[in-house]
Amino acid sequence: MRTLLARYATVRIEHAHRSTPASQRKLADVTYTLCVTTGARSIGDALAAADAVLAQSQRLGDAPVAPVAPVAPVAPVAPTEPGPARAA
């Protein structure tokens, strides 16, 4: 979960810094993955669920984790549909 949250933060920062179609796709993909992983329908709910998972993990005695910092809301991003396979 920590790795996924770190990936989301990195991609979101990259997209905010330099918005391109590729960064938009990356953000959509990691947003979708985070939502599916947490069973949430919005990124806000997914981040809250991830925070709860990490808090529960810490209470159960797993390695200490830093709290997930709140992330400013971004405009919703629709997941991208996978395109047809491309020949290498």
A tleap script that builds the chain and sets N, CA, C and O, in Angstrom:
source leaprc.protein.ff14SB
mol = sequence {
  NMET ARG THR LEU LEU ALA ARG TYR ALA THR
  VAL ARG ILE GLU HIE ALA HIE ARG SER THR
  PRO ALA SER GLN ARG LYS LEU ALA ASP VAL
  THR TYR THR LEU CYS VAL THR THR GLY ALA
  ARG SER ILE GLY ASP ALA LEU ALA ALA ALA
  ASP ALA VAL LEU ALA GLN SER GLN ARG LEU
  GLY ASP ALA PRO VAL ALA PRO VAL ALA PRO
  VAL ALA PRO VAL ALA PRO VAL ALA PRO THR
  GLU PRO GLY PRO ALA ARG ALA CALA
}
set mol.1.N position { 0.826 -1.184 0.000 }
set mol.1.CA position { 0.000 0.000 0.000 }
set mol.1.C position { 0.877 1.257 0.000 }
set mol.1.O position { 0.604 2.231 -0.703 }
set mol.2.N position { 1.941 1.202 0.814 }
set mol.2.CA position { 2.835 2.360 0.859 }
set mol.2.C position { 3.452 2.648 -0.502 }
set mol.2.O position { 3.584 3.804 -0.902 }
set mol.3.N position { 3.824 1.596 -1.201 }
set mol.3.CA position { 4.426 1.758 -2.525 }
set mol.3.C position { 3.433 2.381 -3.493 }
set mol.3.O position { 3.793 3.262 -4.275 }
set mol.4.N position { 2.201 1.933 -3.445 }
set mol.4.CA position { 1.168 2.471 -4.327 }
set mol.4.C position { 0.896 3.944 -4.014 }
set mol.4.O position { 0.744 4.756 -4.926 }
set mol.5.N position { 0.836 4.283 -2.741 }
set mol.5.CA position { 0.628 5.684 -2.358 }
set mol.5.C position { 1.804 6.557 -2.797 }
set mol.5.O position { 1.610 7.686 -3.247 }
set mol.6.N position { 3.002 6.038 -2.667 }
set mol.6.CA position { 4.178 6.790 -3.113 }
set mol.6.C position { 4.137 6.992 -4.622 }
set mol.6.O position { 4.473 8.067 -5.119 }
set mol.7.N position { 3.732 5.974 -5.336 }
set mol.7.CA position { 3.615 6.084 -6.804 }
set mol.7.C position { 2.574 7.130 -7.176 }
set mol.7.O position { 2.806 7.949 -8.066 }
set mol.8.N position { 1.420 7.110 -6.495 }
set mol.8.CA position { 0.375 8.091 -6.762 }
set mol.8.C position { 0.909 9.510 -6.522 }
set mol.8.O position { 0.703 10.399 -7.348 }
set mol.9.N position { 1.580 9.714 -5.412 }
set mol.9.CA position { 2.104 11.043 -5.089 }
set mol.9.C position { 3.114 11.505 -6.132 }
set mol.9.O position { 3.073 12.653 -6.573 }
set mol.10.N position { 4.010 10.625 -6.522 }
set mol.10.CA position { 5.029 10.968 -7.509 }
set mol.10.C position { 4.407 11.341 -8.846 }
set mol.10.O position { 4.763 12.356 -9.444 }
set mol.11.N position { 3.483 10.519 -9.307 }
set mol.11.CA position { 2.844 10.773 -10.602 }
set mol.11.C position { 2.015 12.052 -10.552 }
set mol.11.O position { 2.002 12.832 -11.504 }
set mol.12.N position { 1.335 12.256 -9.452 }
set mol.12.CA position { 0.506 13.459 -9.324 }
set mol.12.C position { 1.361 14.720 -9.339 }
set mol.12.O position { 1.003 15.709 -9.980 }
set mol.13.N position { 2.480 14.687 -8.641 }
set mol.13.CA position { 3.396 15.831 -8.639 }
set mol.13.C position { 3.964 16.055 -10.038 }
set mol.13.O position { 4.020 17.191 -10.510 }
set mol.14.N position { 4.382 14.991 -10.694 }
set mol.14.CA position { 4.920 15.116 -12.056 }
set mol.14.C position { 3.872 15.715 -12.993 }
set mol.14.O position { 4.185 16.578 -13.813 }
set mol.15.N position { 2.634 15.256 -12.866 }
set mol.15.CA position { 1.568 15.755 -13.734 }
set mol.15.C position { 1.264 17.228 -13.435 }
set mol.15.O position { 1.018 18.008 -14.354 }
set mol.16.N position { 1.279 17.604 -12.168 }
set mol.16.CA position { 1.022 18.998 -11.805 }
set mol.16.C position { 2.147 19.908 -12.302 }
set mol.16.O position { 1.919 21.056 -12.683 }
set mol.17.N position { 3.356 19.368 -12.286 }
set mol.17.CA position { 4.518 20.137 -12.701 }
set mol.17.C position { 4.576 20.299 -14.218 }
set mol.17.O position { 4.906 21.368 -14.732 }
set mol.18.N position { 4.250 19.221 -14.920 }
set mol.18.CA position { 4.302 19.247 -16.387 }
set mol.18.C position { 3.216 18.318 -16.929 }
set mol.18.O position { 3.407 17.108 -17.049 }
set mol.19.N position { 2.100 18.909 -17.243 }
set mol.19.CA position { 0.954 18.138 -17.720 }
set mol.19.C position { 1.126 17.785 -19.193 }
set mol.19.O position { 1.236 18.657 -20.055 }
set mol.20.N position { 1.145 16.486 -19.454 }
set mol.20.CA position { 1.228 15.978 -20.822 }
set mol.20.C position { 0.217 14.852 -20.965 }
set mol.20.O position { -0.280 14.348 -19.958 }
set mol.21.N position { -0.098 14.448 -22.180 }
set mol.21.CA position { -0.990 13.288 -22.340 }
set mol.21.C position { -0.431 12.045 -21.636 }
set mol.21.O position { -1.190 11.258 -21.070 }
set mol.22.N position { 0.881 11.869 -21.672 }
set mol.22.CA position { 1.482 10.703 -21.011 }
set mol.22.C position { 1.323 10.796 -19.493 }
set mol.22.O position { 1.007 9.799 -18.843 }
set mol.23.N position { 1.539 11.990 -18.922 }
set mol.23.CA position { 1.384 12.129 -17.474 }
set mol.23.C position { -0.081 11.973 -17.074 }
set mol.23.O position { -0.378 11.469 -15.991 }
set mol.24.N position { -0.986 12.398 -17.932 }
set mol.24.CA position { -2.421 12.228 -17.676 }
set mol.24.C position { -2.779 10.741 -17.636 }
set mol.24.O position { -3.537 10.303 -16.770 }
set mol.25.N position { -2.234 9.969 -18.574 }
set mol.25.CA position { -2.483 8.520 -18.602 }
set mol.25.C position { -1.912 7.846 -17.361 }
set mol.25.O position { -2.564 6.993 -16.759 }
set mol.26.N position { -0.688 8.230 -16.974 }
set mol.26.CA position { -0.073 7.645 -15.780 }
set mol.26.C position { -0.905 7.947 -14.542 }
set mol.26.O position { -1.120 7.075 -13.700 }
set mol.27.N position { -1.374 9.191 -14.438 }
set mol.27.CA position { -2.190 9.569 -13.287 }
set mol.27.C position { -3.508 8.802 -13.290 }
set mol.27.O position { -3.964 8.336 -12.246 }
set mol.28.N position { -4.115 8.674 -14.459 }
set mol.28.CA position { -5.364 7.909 -14.552 }
set mol.28.C position { -5.134 6.454 -14.152 }
set mol.28.O position { -5.947 5.870 -13.435 }
set mol.29.N position { -4.042 5.877 -14.608 }
set mol.29.CA position { -3.755 4.476 -14.304 }
set mol.29.C position { -3.518 4.247 -12.810 }
set mol.29.O position { -4.078 3.317 -12.228 }
set mol.30.N position { -2.694 5.086 -12.192 }
set mol.30.CA position { -2.402 4.883 -10.770 }
set mol.30.C position { -3.621 5.233 -9.916 }
set mol.30.O position { -3.833 4.621 -8.869 }
set mol.31.N position { -4.420 6.204 -10.347 }
set mol.31.CA position { -5.657 6.529 -9.635 }
set mol.31.C position { -6.607 5.341 -9.682 }
set mol.31.O position { -7.185 4.959 -8.664 }
set mol.32.N position { -6.763 4.766 -10.855 }
set mol.32.CA position { -7.626 3.595 -11.025 }
set mol.32.C position { -7.135 2.441 -10.147 }
set mol.32.O position { -7.931 1.794 -9.466 }
set mol.33.N position { -5.831 2.185 -10.162 }
set mol.33.CA position { -5.268 1.094 -9.374 }
set mol.33.C position { -5.500 1.313 -7.885 }
set mol.33.O position { -5.856 0.377 -7.169 }
set mol.34.N position { -5.303 2.527 -7.419 }
set mol.34.CA position { -5.525 2.839 -6.008 }
set mol.34.C position { -6.997 2.652 -5.639 }
set mol.34.O position { -7.313 2.116 -4.577 }
set mol.35.N position { -7.891 3.095 -6.518 }
set mol.35.CA position { -9.331 2.921 -6.252 }
set mol.35.C position { -9.714 1.442 -6.222 }
set mol.35.O position { -10.450 1.012 -5.334 }
set mol.36.N position { -9.227 0.674 -7.173 }
set mol.36.CA position { -9.549 -0.753 -7.221 }
set mol.36.C position { -8.963 -1.471 -6.011 }
set mol.36.O position { -9.624 -2.316 -5.407 }
set mol.37.N position { -7.738 -1.141 -5.660 }
set mol.37.CA position { -7.066 -1.786 -4.537 }
set mol.37.C position { -7.808 -1.557 -3.224 }
set mol.37.O position { -7.887 -2.451 -2.382 }
set mol.38.N position { -8.346 -0.360 -3.059 }
set mol.38.CA position { -9.023 -0.021 -1.803 }
set mol.38.C position { -10.528 -0.243 -1.864 }
set mol.38.O position { -11.208 -0.146 -0.842 }
set mol.39.N position { -11.059 -0.540 -3.051 }
set mol.39.CA position { -12.496 -0.724 -3.203 }
set mol.39.C position { -13.261 0.589 -3.190 }
set mol.39.O position { -14.459 0.607 -2.908 }
set mol.40.N position { -12.583 1.679 -3.490 }
set mol.40.CA position { -13.204 3.004 -3.462 }
set mol.40.C position { -13.623 3.438 -4.865 }
set mol.40.O position { -13.135 2.924 -5.871 }
set mol.41.N position { -14.541 4.399 -4.896 }
set mol.41.CA position { -15.010 4.929 -6.183 }
set mol.41.C position { -14.456 6.307 -6.494 }
set mol.41.O position { -14.667 6.819 -7.593 }
set mol.42.N position { -13.755 6.916 -5.552 }
set mol.42.CA position { -13.136 8.226 -5.804 }
set mol.42.C position { -11.745 8.218 -5.192 }
set mol.42.O position { -11.455 7.442 -4.281 }
set mol.43.N position { -10.897 9.085 -5.702 }
set mol.43.CA position { -9.530 9.117 -5.185 }
set mol.43.C position { -9.515 9.583 -3.730 }
set mol.43.O position { -8.695 9.114 -2.941 }
set mol.44.N position { -10.395 10.484 -3.374 }
set mol.44.CA position { -10.462 10.917 -1.980 }
set mol.44.C position { -10.788 9.763 -1.050 }
set mol.44.O position { -10.162 9.594 -0.004 }
set mol.45.N position { -11.785 8.964 -1.450 }
set mol.45.CA position { -12.143 7.795 -0.644 }
set mol.45.C position { -11.016 6.761 -0.635 }
set mol.45.O position { -10.775 6.108 0.380 }
set mol.46.N position { -10.333 6.616 -1.762 }
set mol.46.CA position { -9.226 5.660 -1.843 }
set mol.46.C position { -8.083 6.071 -0.921 }
set mol.46.O position { -7.491 5.224 -0.253 }
set mol.47.N position { -7.769 7.359 -0.879 }
set mol.47.CA position { -6.701 7.836 -0.001 }
set mol.47.C position { -7.083 7.650 1.463 }
set mol.47.O position { -6.243 7.278 2.282 }
set mol.48.N position { -8.342 7.908 1.793 }
set mol.48.CA position { -8.805 7.703 3.170 }
set mol.48.C position { -8.731 6.223 3.541 }
set mol.48.O position { -8.317 5.876 4.647 }
set mol.49.N position { -9.133 5.357 2.615 }
set mol.49.CA position { -9.085 3.915 2.872 }
set mol.49.C position { -7.638 3.441 3.033 }
set mol.49.O position { -7.345 2.624 3.906 }
set mol.50.N position { -6.748 3.946 2.204 }
set mol.50.CA position { -5.338 3.571 2.299 }
set mol.50.C position { -4.764 4.024 3.640 }
set mol.50.O position { -3.998 3.294 4.269 }
set mol.51.N position { -5.131 5.212 4.073 }
set mol.51.CA position { -4.685 5.713 5.367 }
set mol.51.C position { -5.172 4.798 6.486 }
set mol.51.O position { -4.430 4.500 7.422 }
set mol.52.N position { -6.413 4.359 6.385 }
set mol.52.CA position { -6.973 3.451 7.395 }
set mol.52.C position { -6.236 2.110 7.396 }
set mol.52.O position { -5.976 1.543 8.457 }
set mol.53.N position { -5.904 1.609 6.222 }
set mol.53.CA position { -5.160 0.343 6.126 }
set mol.53.C position { -3.797 0.482 6.792 }
set mol.53.O position { -3.375 -0.395 7.546 }
set mol.54.N position { -3.117 1.575 6.514 }
set mol.54.CA position { -1.801 1.782 7.111 }
set mol.54.C position { -1.904 1.971 8.621 }
set mol.54.O position { -1.059 1.473 9.366 }
set mol.55.N position { -2.927 2.682 9.077 }
set mol.55.CA position { -3.125 2.865 10.520 }
set mol.55.C position { -3.391 1.525 11.196 }
set mol.55.O position { -2.838 1.246 12.260 }
set mol.56.N position { -4.226 0.702 10.592 }
set mol.56.CA position { -4.530 -0.622 11.133 }
set mol.56.C position { -3.269 -1.479 11.166 }
set mol.56.O position { -3.024 -2.202 12.132 }
set mol.57.N position { -2.485 -1.394 10.121 }
set mol.57.CA position { -1.238 -2.148 10.054 }
set mol.57.C position { -0.312 -1.745 11.195 }
set mol.57.O position { 0.332 -2.596 11.810 }
set mol.58.N position { -0.248 -0.464 11.470 }
set mol.58.CA position { 0.609 0.019 12.556 }
set mol.58.C position { 0.073 -0.456 13.907 }
set mol.58.O position { 0.852 -0.846 14.776 }
set mol.59.N position { -1.240 -0.426 14.089 }
set mol.59.CA position { -1.828 -0.886 15.360 }
set mol.59.C position { -1.573 -2.362 15.595 }
set mol.59.O position { -1.448 -2.801 16.738 }
set mol.60.N position { -1.497 -3.123 14.521 }
set mol.60.CA position { -1.283 -4.568 14.647 }
set mol.60.C position { 0.175 -4.923 14.851 }
set mol.60.O position { 0.523 -6.101 14.938 }
set mol.61.N position { 1.033 -3.917 14.927 }
set mol.61.CA position { 2.421 -4.177 15.239 }
set mol.61.C position { 3.332 -4.321 14.054 }
set mol.61.O position { 4.485 -4.720 14.218 }
set mol.62.N position { 2.864 -4.015 12.869 }
set mol.62.CA position { 3.762 -4.020 11.720 }
set mol.62.C position { 4.761 -2.883 11.883 }
set mol.62.O position { 4.660 -2.085 12.815 }
set mol.63.N position { 5.694 -2.818 11.000 }
set mol.63.CA position { 6.699 -1.756 11.055 }
set mol.63.C position { 6.008 -0.400 11.096 }
set mol.63.O position { 4.994 -0.203 10.427 }
set mol.64.N position { 6.535 0.522 11.862 }
set mol.64.CA position { 5.923 1.844 11.945 }
set mol.64.C position { 5.862 2.502 10.570 }
set mol.64.O position { 6.770 2.356 9.750 }
set mol.65.N position { 4.794 3.212 10.344 }
set mol.65.CA position { 4.631 3.916 9.081 }
set mol.65.C position { 4.333 5.373 9.365 }
set mol.65.O position { 3.722 5.722 10.375 }
set mol.66.N position { 4.781 6.211 8.449 }
set mol.66.CA position { 4.456 7.631 8.565 }
set mol.66.C position { 3.007 7.817 8.143 }
set mol.66.O position { 2.539 7.119 7.243 }
set mol.67.N position { 2.290 8.737 8.766 }
set mol.67.CA position { 0.913 8.968 8.349 }
set mol.67.C position { 0.858 9.460 6.919 }
set mol.67.O position { 1.765 10.148 6.450 }
set mol.68.N position { -0.200 9.107 6.238 }
set mol.68.CA position { -0.397 9.560 4.870 }
set mol.68.C position { -0.871 11.000 4.929 }
set mol.68.O position { -1.908 11.302 5.519 }
set mol.69.N position { -0.112 11.872 4.320 }
set mol.69.CA position { -0.479 13.290 4.327 }
set mol.69.C position { -1.670 13.511 3.416 }
set mol.69.O position { -1.757 12.898 2.352 }
set mol.70.N position { -2.585 14.375 3.816 }
set mol.70.CA position { -3.706 14.674 2.937 }
set mol.70.C position { -3.202 15.286 1.643 }
set mol.70.O position { -2.238 16.051 1.630 }
set mol.71.N position { -3.857 14.941 0.583 }
set mol.71.CA position { -3.479 15.428 -0.730 }
set mol.71.C position { -4.582 16.352 -1.212 }
set mol.71.O position { -5.767 16.043 -1.084 }
set mol.72.N position { -4.188 17.477 -1.762 }
set mol.72.CA position { -5.188 18.406 -2.279 }
set mol.72.C position { -5.987 17.735 -3.381 }
set mol.72.O position { -5.426 16.975 -4.170 }
set mol.73.N position { -7.285 17.999 -3.451 }
set mol.73.CA position { -8.105 17.358 -4.475 }
set mol.73.C position { -7.666 17.751 -5.875 }
set mol.73.O position { -7.220 18.871 -6.123 }
set mol.74.N position { -7.804 16.811 -6.765 }
set mol.74.CA position { -7.547 17.066 -8.180 }
set mol.74.C position { -8.824 16.756 -8.936 }
set mol.74.O position { -9.714 16.075 -8.426 }
set mol.75.N position { -8.904 17.255 -10.138 }
set mol.75.CA position { -10.072 16.960 -10.963 }
set mol.75.C position { -10.131 15.460 -11.205 }
set mol.75.O position { -9.089 14.829 -11.382 }
set mol.76.N position { -11.330 14.869 -11.218 }
set mol.76.CA position { -11.441 13.435 -11.469 }
set mol.76.C position { -10.810 13.068 -12.800 }
set mol.76.O position { -10.885 13.813 -13.777 }
set mol.77.N position { -10.200 11.924 -12.809 }
set mol.77.CA position { -9.547 11.421 -14.006 }
set mol.77.C position { -10.187 10.095 -14.353 }
set mol.77.O position { -10.199 9.169 -13.542 }
set mol.78.N position { -10.715 10.008 -15.553 }
set mol.78.CA position { -11.330 8.756 -15.998 }
set mol.78.C position { -10.239 7.763 -16.354 }
set mol.78.O position { -9.258 8.131 -17.000 }
set mol.79.N position { -10.393 6.506 -15.941 }
set mol.79.CA position { -9.390 5.503 -16.313 }
set mol.79.C position { -9.331 5.358 -17.824 }
set mol.79.O position { -10.340 5.492 -18.517 }
set mol.80.N position { -8.150 5.087 -18.315 }
set mol.80.CA position { -7.993 4.902 -19.749 }
set mol.80.C position { -8.255 3.448 -20.102 }
set mol.80.O position { -7.970 2.538 -19.323 }
set mol.81.N position { -8.786 3.258 -21.254 }
set mol.81.CA position { -9.036 1.906 -21.758 }
set mol.81.C position { -7.740 1.398 -22.378 }
set mol.81.O position { -7.071 2.135 -23.103 }
set mol.82.N position { -7.380 0.155 -22.104 }
set mol.82.CA position { -6.176 -0.367 -22.758 }
set mol.82.C position { -6.398 -0.436 -24.258 }
set mol.82.O position { -7.458 -0.860 -24.717 }
set mol.83.N position { -5.421 -0.028 -25.002 }
set mol.83.CA position { -5.524 -0.059 -26.448 }
set mol.83.C position { -5.156 -1.433 -26.980 }
set mol.83.O position { -4.786 -2.325 -26.216 }
set mol.84.N position { -5.258 -1.599 -28.287 }
set mol.84.CA position { -4.879 -2.889 -28.873 }
set mol.84.C position { -3.390 -3.124 -28.707 }
set mol.84.O position { -2.608 -2.177 -28.622 }
set mol.85.N position { -3.007 -4.370 -28.662 }
set mol.85.CA position { -1.607 -4.731 -28.519 }
set mol.85.C position { -0.837 -4.217 -29.723 }
set mol.85.O position { -1.316 -4.282 -30.855 }
set mol.86.N position { 0.341 -3.715 -29.472 }
set mol.86.CA position { 1.167 -3.188 -30.550 }
set mol.86.C position { 2.316 -4.129 -30.814 }
set mol.86.O position { 2.877 -4.736 -29.902 }
set mol.87.N position { 2.653 -4.235 -32.081 }
set mol.87.CA position { 3.786 -5.082 -32.465 }
set mol.87.C position { 5.077 -4.391 -32.065 }
set mol.87.O position { 5.198 -3.171 -32.177 }
set mol.88.N position { 6.027 -5.165 -31.605 }
set mol.88.CA position { 7.306 -4.571 -31.162 }
set mol.88.C position { 8.221 -4.284 -32.289 }
set mol.88.O position { 9.327 -3.786 -32.075 }
savepdb mol mol.pdb
quit
